């Protein structure tokens, strides 16, 4: 009896086990921009890692209690069974130099990802823009056998495809890949709500954070005729492209 293409894809997704890394400089950003996609990855038996690089905030003291924020990040990750990887970079102090690339590279080597989700180069925050390039450059170094890791972590074996997350409110972003997150929307909400430290965003922007997130989610969903959606752009570099669909 012959199987349909859909049945073959369903069976394939049942046994595949990928390692997924979503990384950004700020706690809470990953949950906002791709929490639903990570929830779907997790439900499909993939290992999910969330990398937070900024936990020392000397330059812009909005995160007054780093230990509390770390616990909230871990709580958010636990909702989908993900693991947190932490950095100690200072906010508004991210640069694409060797020390920063090495720090991000070690996060990538520690996760050993098969796919990487990163901020878009058109994001509205200087750290997000810097990290977009940092992740690309660090991912390259993460697979070079003779490039020594400061933390002594062995090189990755996979040149993982990189997908850039949507921007806040979708400004200056042209979607290329959509993920239907309708069935995991409540999980994403719980991940965001784990962060009491993010209340300042509503005060700073004058827009309620969760409402803003839901509006974008529904707009992206309308574009592909589903209730909720997240979208991404593919990194179009040799070694990062794949013939098959990578996102759930």
Secondary structure by P-SEA (a helix, b strand, c coil): ccccaaaaaaaaaacbbbbbbbbcccccccccccaaaaaaaaaabbbbbbbbcccccccccccccaaaaaaaaaaaaaccbbbbbbbbcccccccccaaaaaaaaaaaaaacccbbbbbbcccccaaaaaaaaaaaaaaaacccccccccccccccccbbbbbbbbcccccccccccccccccaaaaaaaaaacccccaaaaaaacccaaaaaaaaaaaaaaacccccbbbbbccccccccccccccc
